[in-house]
Each structure stands twice: as structure tokens, then as C-alpha cells.
Amino acid sequence: MAVRGSGETGPIEGVSLAVNMTIAGLFAIALYNCLEILISLITRFKRHDGLYFCSMMVATLGIILHSIVVLLRYYSLGPNFLLCVLTCIGWYGMVTGQSVVLYSRLHLIVEDKSRTRWVLYMIIINFFILHVPTTVLFLGSNTAHSSLFIGPFNVYERIQLAGFCIQETIISGLYIWETARGLKPIFAVRKAMERKVIRYLVVVNILVILLDMSLIVTQYMSHFNIQTTYKPVVYSIKLKMEFVVLNKLLLLVQHSDCNCMHMVGEPESTPPRNLHTQNVNRSDGTLLPAMSPCN
């Protein structure tokens, strides 16, 4: 049940100073995180045309747009319906952009292209069955006929939030599974560095899932104004972790390409099985620390 003045149908009304301060604090945290991400994007990438870079940029700008227009809308600092439209655009970039970021790194560890293709299909389908109906209901709730839309909107808002959480959980779960399964030779020889990196990758993806769950909790507590300002914080934190995950994954892939085959007893002349990982550094333009050559 929507709380009157909580932001679904227009500016927030009758909220306490504590709520206003919370909204302002969450807004500041989200923008600060996005500023760090933008600086990292500019300084760590030589090329600006890879899928990972573009999806990170779209997701980051989506968070910024969503945060700013939500704040303007809640405090009546602009035309409500126009700000609603901009909110939806920012939401697309923030949420689906994040899923594309997760998708864009799967090729590092998944050799079966059909699996990554199904992930892409899932993202596209969910865009139409989750984003589009929610957009129609949200915009309808901010017209003169809001009473016809607000009930269905509050129901579908919870459905889409859970749906996108499940989507990201599936992608993160696939990532964890393929990382562990594809790097069994590393586990077999008990290399400390590789095992540490794998544990780190698993922990980060678990944190992503927990952050999504915390977002669902705020939604089911009927605090729409808090949920919509907390969401950019959650997605900005997840994007920051994505930078760390990518760098550690690339480091692990490069190190395993150099050493793993020798460790499990294969001849030195045997080429690495995951040839696509050899060009990871060049394909997305990421600047990585120089590594010692394979012996």
C-alpha cells in the first residue's frame, strides 16, 4: 500500500527531518561513488569502445541521472512528469546497464558461447517484461488519472525489483560456478594466489546478491522515497566492486595462462585452452600492471 506523499505520484510531503537528511546523505554517497567510477574509467582505459567500458559508462551516467532527477522531483524543483520520464531513463541505464556489465565479463571464463548468449537473451527479455510495464504504470501514476495506475504500480514495482535481483543473482551464480569449474587445475596444485583471487571473486558476487536483497527489504517496508534514493547507492557500490573484480580476474587469467599448463604436467609447447583470454587486455582497453613473461 502506497503511503501518501512518499514519492510515487509526485513530490514527497510531510516527511521528517531525519528522512530528508537520509535522502540527502544517500544522494551524496551515490554521486561520490559515481565520480570515482568516472575517474577510473577515464584513467584505466586506453580504448573507449569496448562493451565493458560502454556498459560501465551507461550504468554510471544512469545512476547520476536517476539520483539527480529523483531529488529534483521529490522537492518540486522541476516539472513532475518530465522528471518522471528522466527518472525512467536513468533507471534503465542504472539497472540494465549493471546487468550488461556482468554479462560483458562472462566471456573471460565461459567457453560455451551459447550460455553467454542465453544470458543476453534474458537481459533483453527482462527489459521488456520488467522495465516497460513498470514505466507505463509509473508514468500513469503521475497523471490526472493516477488512481487507475497507483495500485497496479505498487504491485508491479515489487515484482520488477525481485525480477532484476533474480537476474543479477543468476548471472553472478553462473560467474561463480564457471570460475570454480574452469580453474580446477589451479585448485589441484593449491596455488595460494589463485585460490585467494577466486575466494575474493566469490565474496564480491555474494555481496552483490546481499545488496540486492537489502534493496528488496526497503521496498517491502513501503518506504518508496528511501528505496529510490538507496538504490543508486547500491548500484554505485556494485559498480565500484566490478572494477576490482575485473582487474583480479584478468590477473588470474593471465597468470593461469602462463603457469597452469606447466603445473598440471602438460608440455610447454601446448597452447593455452582459453585462447580468448590472451587478448583480454587488448579487447577492452583496460590498463593492467605489467606482468613477468611466462617461462
BELDA-V638137 format. One record per residue. N is the residue number from 1. RES is the residue in one small letter. PSI is psi in degrees with one decimal (none if undefined). Layout:
n->(N N)
res->(RES RES)
psi->(PSI PSI)
This chain:
n->(1 2 3 4 5 6 7 8 9 10 11 12 13 14 15 16 17 18 19 20 21 22 23 24 25 26 27 28 29 30 31 32 33 34 35 36 37 38 39 40 41 42 43 44 45 46 47 48 49 50 51 52 53 54 55 56 57 58 59 60 61 62 63 64 65 66 67 68 69 70 71 72 73 74 75 76 77 78 79 80 81 82 83 84 85 86 87 88 89 90 91 92 93 94 95 96 97 98 99 100 101 102 103 104 105 106 107 108 109 110 111 112 113 114 115 116 117 118 119 120 121 122 123 124 125 126 127 128 129 130 131 132 133 134 135 136 137 138 139 140 141 142 143 144 145 146 147 148 149 150 151 152 153 154 155 156 157 158 159 160 161 162 163 164 165 166 167 168 169 170 171 172 173 174 175 176 177 178 179 180 181 182 183 184 185 186 187 188 189 190 191 192 193 194 195 196 197 198 199 200 201 202 203 204 205 206 207 208 209 210 211 212 213 214 215 216 217 218 219 220 221 222 223 224 225 226 227 228 229 230 231 232 233 234 235 236 237 238 239 240 241 242 243 244 245 246 247 248 249 250 251 252 253 254 255 256 257 258 259 260 261 262 263 264 265 266 267 268 269 270 271 272 273 274 275 276 277 278 279 280 281 282 283 284 285 286 287 288 289 290 291 292 293 294 295)
res->(m a v r g s g e t g p i e g v s l a v n m t i a g l f a i a l y n c l e i l i s l i t r f k r h d g l y f c s m m v a t l g i i l h s i v v l l r y y s l g p n f l l c v l t c i g w y g m v t g q s v v l y s r l h l i v e d k s r t r w v l y m i i i n f f i l h v p t t v l f l g s n t a h s s l f i g p f n v y e r i q l a g f c i q e t i i s g l y i w e t a r g l k p i f a v r k a m e r k v i r y l v v v n i l v i l l d m s l i v t q y m s h f n i q t t y k p v v y s i k l k m e f v v l n k l l l l v q h s d c n c m h m v g e p e s t p p r n l h t q n v n r s d g t l l p a m s p c n)
psi->(127.8 142.5 128.2 133.0 14.0 2.8 -10.0 -39.1 8.6 -162.9 151.4 147.5 143.2 28.5 155.4 167.2 -36.6 -42.1 -43.0 -41.9 -37.2 -44.8 -44.6 -41.3 -43.7 -39.0 -45.1 -41.9 -44.6 -45.0 -38.0 -45.9 -41.4 -35.6 -42.7 -42.1 -44.0 -41.9 -42.4 -39.7 -42.0 -39.5 -23.3 -8.8 129.6 -34.6 146.5 33.4 4.1 158.5 -41.2 -47.6 -47.6 -42.1 -36.6 -41.4 -44.3 -44.7 -41.5 -47.6 -32.1 -40.8 -44.5 -48.0 -47.1 -45.1 -45.3 -47.7 -31.6 -42.6 -44.2 -40.9 -43.2 -29.1 23.4 45.3 21.5 171.5 125.5 -48.7 -40.8 -42.3 -31.4 -43.1 -45.4 -34.2 -43.3 -41.1 -45.7 -37.3 -40.6 -50.6 -40.5 -46.5 -58.8 -32.8 -40.0 -41.2 -36.8 -34.6 -47.3 -42.0 -39.1 -18.3 -6.0 -30.4 -17.4 -28.3 -14.2 113.6 -29.7 105.0 -23.7 -32.2 -45.8 -31.9 -39.1 -34.0 -42.8 -42.6 -41.8 -42.8 -44.1 -45.9 -44.3 -28.9 -44.0 -32.5 -13.4 -49.4 -50.8 -51.9 -38.8 -39.4 -46.4 -45.4 -37.9 -46.4 -38.1 -33.3 -13.6 30.0 -176.7 -16.3 37.3 -30.4 -24.6 -21.2 -26.4 -37.6 -56.5 -34.6 -45.3 -30.1 -49.0 -25.5 -40.5 -36.9 -46.9 -35.4 -44.4 -37.8 -45.5 -31.9 -43.6 -41.2 -48.3 -31.4 -40.6 -46.1 -44.4 -39.3 -41.7 -40.5 -46.6 -45.6 -48.7 -34.0 -47.9 -42.2 -40.5 -14.3 32.5 -36.3 -32.8 -42.1 -37.3 -37.1 -1.6 46.5 122.4 -43.8 -46.3 -41.9 -37.6 -42.3 -43.4 -43.3 -40.1 -42.7 -41.3 -44.5 -43.9 -42.8 -32.2 -40.1 -37.7 -44.6 -42.2 -38.0 -40.6 -39.0 -38.3 -31.8 -39.9 -38.3 -45.0 -33.9 -44.3 -7.0 4.3 37.4 75.4 -41.1 -35.8 -42.1 -41.8 -19.0 -21.8 -32.1 -46.7 -32.7 -45.9 -47.7 -31.6 -37.1 -42.4 -38.0 -38.5 -39.5 -29.0 -36.8 -45.6 -43.4 -45.6 -47.6 -42.5 -36.3 -43.9 -40.7 -43.2 -44.5 -44.3 -43.7 -40.4 -34.5 -37.1 -40.5 -26.2 -42.1 -36.4 -35.2 -34.5 9.6 11.5 150.3 150.5 -24.2 -10.5 124.3 151.4 144.9 -38.7 76.5 -27.3 -19.3 -17.0 -26.8 17.2 -41.3 -35.2 -28.8 -34.1 -2.0 11.7 134.5 121.0 155.9 144.7 139.5 152.4 146.2 157.2 144.6 none)
